[in-house]
Amino acid sequence: MFKTIKNALKTPDVRKRLIYTLILIILFRLGCYITVPGVNTVILNDAMSSSNGLAGFIDIISGGAFSRFSVFAMSISPYITASIVVQLLAMVIPSLERMVKEGGEEGKRVINRYTKIFTIILSLVESIGIYLTYKNSGIFINPGWLTGTLIVATLVAGTSLLMWLGEQITSKGIGNGISIIIFIGIISGLPSGIVTIWNLVMTATGFSTVGLITAIGIIVGALLLVAGVVFVQEAERRVPVQYSKKVVGRKMVGAQSTHIPLKLAMAGVMPVIFASSFMTFPAMIISIFVKDASTLTGFWAGVYNFSLATSSSAVGLGYSIANAIVYLLLIMGFTFFYTFATFNPAEVSNNIKKNGGFIPGIRAGKPTTDYLSSIITKLTIFGGLFLAIIAIIPMMLRFTNLNVSFGGTSILIVVGVALETVQQLESQLVMRHYKGFLD
């Protein structure tokens, strides 16, 4: 990786892209410290220090912007939700599905336009909900419809600006812009995590041997976790495919052997994001319509605590265990749904048959479809369980003395984005160092 970065810095065009990306990242981080107008920063610190787990979950993704109530407080989460919804709609609405598969560049532009419109609508709803949630907390100066309008407009503008920054990074920088923004937001909490580990070793009373052992255990566990995520993200099952001889023009093309690469975690981190959004949605809705959710009793109190258990340990071990079981089932379900929605064994089987290919030992047609479906099912079970374990273990560790700064979703996103960015950087270098026969 370091060799790739070194070679990139030596290539003028790639170096310009890296510098451009770095400048936009700095702009993003500066915006995280610009507080929305009309906010009392003194009262804000006290209010956010006692925020519930849901606010803390949003704060991690936004890189601390939510706790500062900055213009980027909502981060890019409305865009992510809008993208997920548009993808799901494209799977069930035939016209959108045709636009995605057959529309080409024009279809992509139309889908992108729909995503942006839906992002603005979601950011408007979410910003209104945030204002109503904290309206009576005292953090706003002269709360009223004028102040509310100003705050809502600022938050929506901040999300729109982040969406634009992401597009600029994608087109003129390195990597996927939206993923880079999420990545930077998450790793911005790394220094505080290092300080926490240091405080375990050097306590107020001096050096702690137990703290040192705990710190070493956290570091080793984090490294093993990252190594496991990298292994699963990069692992693939290669299904061999043999193509028979055929006539192309006036020539006889010989038999070819190739393979179909099937990723172990084909769905990536999407099932975890789906499940997280699904689990925290009830708590977010209740927070919007109830001034103080802690006063809830009965059924709605149970729903709120159950939903909040995904991101907070304050609701109790019982709620967290029940939440973890449902969370696991949702991740498995979304993994199967997303995998089979993006990979159709019947379609792949037909394409192989049309091109005169076959899988050695398997007849073409339905037997090939059944064989591919069997492989995908086994890979999906393992990949879904891995995603669920990675997401649930940090939730359970909150009830121990170990203070885990990053959740499973954060680790999956960070590792996935890092791998994707390095691969794109390498492809940029290959394109610029490739020499054709005219050179």
C-alpha positions in Angstrom: 0.0 0.0 0.0 2.8 2.4 0.9 4.6 1.6 -2.4 1.3 2.4 -4.2 1.0 5.8 -2.5 4.7 6.5 -3.2 4.2 5.8 -6.9 1.1 7.9 -6.9 2.9 10.9 -5.6 5.4 10.5 -8.4 2.7 10.6 -11.1 1.6 14.3 -11.8 -2.0 13.5 -12.7 -2.6 11.2 -9.8 -0.8 13.5 -7.4 -3.2 16.3 -8.5 -6.2 14.1 -7.8 -4.8 13.2 -4.3 -4.2 16.9 -3.5 -7.7 17.8 -4.7 -9.2 15.0 -2.6 -7.2 16.2 0.5 -8.4 19.8 0.0 -12.1 18.7 -0.1 -11.6 16.5 3.0 -10.1 19.5 4.9 -13.2 21.5 3.9 -15.4 18.8 5.2 -13.6 18.7 8.6 -13.6 22.5 8.9 -17.4 22.4 8.3 -17.8 20.0 11.2 -16.6 22.8 13.6 -19.0 25.5 12.2 -22.0 25.6 14.6 -25.4 26.2 13.2 -26.6 29.9 13.8 -29.0 30.4 16.7 -27.3 27.8 19.0 -26.1 28.5 22.5 -22.8 26.7 22.6 -22.5 26.7 26.4 -25.7 24.9 26.9 -25.0 22.7 23.9 -22.0 21.1 25.6 -24.1 20.0 28.6 -27.0 18.8 26.5 -24.8 16.7 24.1 -22.7 15.3 27.0 -25.9 13.6 28.2 -27.2 12.5 24.8 -28.6 9.1 24.4 -27.0 6.3 22.4 -28.9 7.2 19.2 -27.3 10.6 19.2 -24.0 9.0 19.8 -24.5 6.6 16.9 -25.2 9.6 14.6 -22.3 11.5 16.0 -19.8 8.7 15.1 -20.9 8.7 11.4 -20.8 12.5 11.2 -17.3 12.7 12.7 -18.4 14.6 15.8 -20.4 17.2 13.8 -23.7 16.2 15.5 -22.4 16.8 19.0 -21.2 20.3 17.9 -24.5 20.9 16.1 -22.5 22.0 13.1 -23.8 22.6 9.5 -22.8 19.0 8.7 -24.6 17.6 11.7 -26.7 15.2 9.6 -23.6 14.1 7.6 -24.3 12.2 4.5 -26.8 9.8 6.1 -29.9 11.1 4.2 -28.1 10.4 0.9 -27.2 6.9 2.0 -30.9 6.2 3.0 -32.1 7.7 -0.3 -29.6 5.5 -2.3 -30.8 2.4 -0.4 -34.5 3.3 -1.1 -33.9 4.0 -4.8 -32.0 0.7 -5.1 -34.8 -1.2 -3.5 -37.4 0.5 -5.7 -35.3 -0.3 -8.8 -35.7 -4.0 -7.9 -39.5 -3.9 -7.7 -40.4 -1.2 -10.2 -39.9 -2.5 -13.8 -39.3 0.9 -15.4 -36.6 1.8 -12.9 -35.1 -1.7 -13.3 -34.9 -1.2 -17.1 -33.4 2.2 -16.6 -30.6 0.8 -14.3 -29.8 -2.2 -16.6 -30.3 -0.7 -20.1 -30.3 3.0 -19.7 -26.5 3.5 -19.9 -25.1 6.8 -18.8 -28.4 8.6 -19.3 -30.1 6.1 -17.1 -27.5 6.6 -14.4 -28.0 10.4 -14.6 -31.8 10.0 -14.1 -31.3 7.6 -11.2 -28.8 10.0 -9.7 -31.3 12.8 -10.1 -34.0 10.8 -8.3 -31.6 10.0 -5.5 -30.7 13.7 -5.0 -34.4 14.8 -4.9 -35.2 12.1 -2.4 -32.1 13.1 -0.4 -33.4 16.7 -0.1 -36.8 15.4 1.1 -35.3 13.1 3.7 -32.8 15.7 4.9 -35.7 18.2 5.3 -37.7 15.7 7.4 -34.7 14.7 9.5 -33.7 18.3 10.1 -37.2 19.2 11.3 -37.1 16.2 13.6 -33.8 17.2 15.0 -35.0 20.7 15.7 -38.2 19.5 17.4 -36.3 17.0 19.5 -33.9 19.6 20.9 -36.3 22.6 20.8 -37.1 22.4 24.6 -33.5 21.5 25.7 -32.5 25.2 25.8 -29.7 24.9 23.2 -31.5 27.3 20.8 -31.5 31.1 21.3 -35.1 32.4 21.0 -36.7 29.2 19.7 -39.5 29.8 17.4 -40.6 29.4 13.8 -38.0 31.8 12.4 -35.1 30.1 14.3 -36.4 26.7 13.3 -36.6 27.7 9.7 -33.0 29.0 9.8 -31.7 25.9 11.5 -33.6 23.5 9.1 -32.4 25.4 6.1 -28.8 25.3 7.3 -28.8 21.6 8.0 -30.4 20.8 4.6 -27.8 23.1 2.9 -25.0 21.3 4.8 -26.1 17.9 3.6 -26.5 19.2 0.0 -23.0 20.6 0.2 -21.6 17.3 1.4 -23.4 15.5 -1.4 -21.7 17.9 -3.9 -18.3 17.4 -2.2 -18.8 13.7 -2.6 -19.5 14.0 -6.3 -16.5 16.2 -6.8 -14.2 13.7 -5.1 -15.6 10.9 -7.2 -15.2 12.7 -10.5 -12.0 14.7 -9.9 -10.4 12.9 -7.0 -9.6 9.4 -5.9 -12.1 6.9 -4.6 -15.9 7.1 -4.1 -16.6 10.5 -2.6 -19.5 9.5 -0.4 -17.6 6.6 1.0 -14.5 8.8 1.6 -16.7 11.3 3.6 -18.1 8.5 5.8 -14.6 7.0 6.2 -13.1 10.4 7.3 -16.0 11.0 9.7 -15.4 7.6 11.4 -11.7 7.7 11.7 -11.8 11.2 13.1 -12.7 9.5 16.3 -9.5 7.5 16.3 -7.4 10.1 18.3 -10.0 10.0 21.2 -9.8 6.2 21.1 -6.0 6.4 21.4 -6.4 8.7 24.4 -8.8 6.3 26.0 -6.3 3.4 25.6 -3.5 5.6 27.0 -5.7 6.5 30.0 -6.1 2.8 30.7 -2.3 2.5 31.0 -1.6 5.8 32.8 -4.3 6.3 35.3 -4.7 9.1 37.8 -2.7 7.0 40.4 0.1 6.2 38.0 1.1 3.2 35.8 -1.4 0.3 35.7 -0.3 -3.2 34.8 -3.9 -4.4 34.4 -4.6 -1.4 32.2 -1.6 -2.2 30.0 -2.8 -5.8 29.6 -6.2 -4.6 28.7 -4.8 -2.0 26.2 -2.7 -4.7 24.6 -5.8 -7.0 24.4 -7.9 -4.2 22.7 -5.1 -3.5 20.2 -4.6 -7.2 19.3 -8.3 -7.8 19.1 -8.7 -4.8 16.8 -5.9 -6.0 14.5 -7.4 -9.5 14.4 -10.8 -8.0 13.6 -9.4 -5.9 10.8 -7.5 -8.8 9.4 -10.6 -11.0 9.5 -12.6 -8.3 7.7 -9.9 -7.9 5.0 -9.8 -11.7 4.5 -13.5 -12.0 4.1 -13.8 -8.9 1.9 -11.1 -10.2 -0.5 -12.0 -14.0 -0.3 -13.8 -15.5 -3.3 -14.9 -18.8 -4.7 -13.8 -19.3 -8.3 -16.3 -21.5 -10.3 -14.5 -22.9 -13.4 -16.2 -22.4 -16.8 -15.1 -24.2 -20.0 -16.0 -22.7 -23.4 -16.0 -25.0 -26.4 -14.5 -24.3 -29.9 -16.6 -22.0 -32.1 -16.3 -20.1 -35.4 -15.8 -16.4 -35.2 -15.8 -14.8 -38.6 -13.5 -17.0 -40.8 -11.5 -18.4 -37.9 -11.9 -21.2 -35.5 -11.5 -20.0 -31.9 -10.1 -22.6 -29.6 -11.5 -23.7 -26.3 -11.1 -21.3 -23.4 -11.0 -21.9 -19.6 -12.1 -19.1 -17.3 -13.9 -18.8 -13.9 -16.7 -16.9 -12.2 -15.4 -15.1 -9.1 -18.0 -15.3 -6.4 -17.2 -13.1 -3.4 -17.6 -14.5 0.1 -19.2 -11.3 1.3 -20.9 -10.3 -2.0 -23.4 -8.0 -0.3 -20.5 -6.1 1.4 -21.6 -3.8 4.3 -25.0 -3.1 2.9 -26.9 -5.7 5.0 -25.5 -4.2 8.2 -26.5 -0.6 7.2 -30.0 -1.9 6.3 -30.3 -3.7 9.6 -28.9 -0.7 11.6 -31.3 1.7 10.0 -34.3 -0.7 10.5 -33.4 -1.2 14.2 -32.9 2.5 15.1 -35.8 3.8 13.1 -38.4 3.4 15.9 -36.3 5.2 18.4 -35.7 8.1 15.9 -39.5 8.4 15.2 -40.4 8.3 18.9 -37.7 11.0 19.6 -39.3 13.3 17.1 -42.8 13.1 18.4 -42.0 12.8 22.2 -40.3 15.6 24.0 -38.7 13.4 26.6 -38.5 9.7 25.7 -37.3 8.8 29.2 -40.8 9.5 30.5 -42.4 6.8 28.4 -44.0 3.8 30.1 -45.5 0.6 29.0 -45.4 -0.7 25.4 -43.8 2.3 23.8 -41.1 2.5 26.5 -40.2 -1.2 25.6 -40.2 -0.3 21.9 -37.9 2.7 22.5 -35.5 0.8 24.7 -35.4 -2.2 22.4 -34.6 0.0 19.4 -32.0 2.0 21.3 -30.2 -1.1 22.4 -28.4 -1.2 19.1 -26.3 1.9 20.0 -26.6 2.2 23.8 -25.8 0.0 26.8 -27.9 2.2 29.2 -31.1 0.3 28.4 -30.0 -2.9 30.1 -28.6 -6.3 29.2 -32.0 -8.0 28.5 -33.0 -5.5 25.8 -29.5 -5.8 24.3 -29.6 -9.6 24.0 -33.1 -9.5 22.4 -31.9 -6.7 20.1 -28.8 -8.7 19.2 -30.9 -11.7 18.2 -33.3 -9.7 16.0 -30.3 -7.8 14.6 -28.6 -11.1 13.6 -31.7 -12.3 11.9 -32.2 -9.0 10.0 -28.5 -9.0 8.9 -28.9 -12.6 7.6 -32.2 -11.8 5.9 -30.8 -8.6 4.2 -27.7 -10.5 3.2 -29.7 -13.1 1.3 -32.0 -10.5 -0.2 -29.2 -8.2 -1.4 -27.0 -11.1 -2.7 -29.7 -12.7 -4.8 -30.9 -9.3 -5.9 -27.5 -8.5 -7.3 -26.5 -12.0 -8.5 -29.1 -14.0 -10.5 -28.0 -17.6 -10.9 -30.5 -18.2 -13.7 -29.4 -15.2 -15.7 -25.7 -16.2 -15.3 -26.5 -19.8 -16.3 -28.3 -18.6 -19.5 -25.4 -16.3 -20.4 -23.0 -19.2 -20.0 -25.2 -21.5 -22.2 -25.6 -18.8 -24.9 -21.9 -18.4 -25.2 -21.3 -22.2 -25.5 -19.9 -22.6 -22.1 -20.4 -25.1 -19.3 -19.2 -25.8 -15.8 -17.1 -29.1 -15.8 -19.2 -31.9 -14.5 -22.5 -29.9 -14.5 -25.0 -30.0 -17.4 -26.0 -26.7 -18.9 -29.4 -25.1 -18.1 -31.3 -25.8 -14.8 -28.5 -28.0 -13.3 -26.1 -25.1 -13.7 -28.6 -22.8 -12.1 -29.1 -25.1 -9.1 -25.4 -25.6 -8.7 -24.7 -21.8 -8.7 -27.6 -21.3 -6.3 -26.2 -23.9 -3.9 -22.8 -22.2 -3.9 -24.3 -18.8 -3.4 -26.4 -20.0 -0.5 -23.5 -21.5 1.3 -21.3 -18.4 0.8 -24.2 -16.1 1.9 -24.7 -18.1 5.1 -21.1 -17.8 6.0 -20.8 -14.1 4.9 -24.0 -13.2 6.7 -22.9 -14.8 10.0 -19.6 -13.1 9.7 -21.2 -9.7 9.2 -23.6 -10.4 12.1 -20.8 -11.4 14.5 -18.7 -8.4 13.6 -21.7 -6.1 14.2 -22.9 -7.8 17.5 -19.6 -8.4 19.4 -18.9 -4.7 20.0 -22.5 -4.3 21.2 -22.0 -7.0 23.8 -18.5 -5.6 24.8 -20.2 -2.4 26.0 -21.3 -4.4 29.1 -17.7 -5.2 30.0 -14.9 -2.9 31.2 -13.7 -2.6 27.6 -14.7 0.7 26.0 -14.9 -0.1 22.3 -14.8 3.2 20.3 -15.7 1.7 16.9 -18.7 -0.4 16.3 -18.8 -3.4 13.9 -20.4 -1.3 11.2 -17.7 1.3 11.5 -14.9 -1.2 11.1 -16.6 -2.8 8.1 -17.0 0.6 6.4 -13.5 1.7 7.2 -11.8 -1.4 5.9 -14.0 -1.7 2.9 -13.5 1.9 1.8 -9.7 1.7 2.4 -9.5 -1.4 0.2 -11.6 0.1 -2.5 -9.6 3.3 -2.6 -6.3 1.6 -2.8 -7.5 -0.6 -5.6 -8.8 2.4 -7.5 -5.4 4.2 -6.9 -3.6 1.1 -8.3 -5.9 1.1 -11.4 -5.2 4.8 -12.0 -1.4 4.1 -11.9 -1.8 1.1 -14.2 -3.7 3.2 -16.7 -1.0 6.0 -16.8 2.0 3.6 -16.9 0.6 1.3 -19.6 2.5 1.5 -22.9 0.9 0.6 -26.2 2.5 -0.6 -29.4 2.9 3.1 -30.7 5.1 4.1 -27.7 
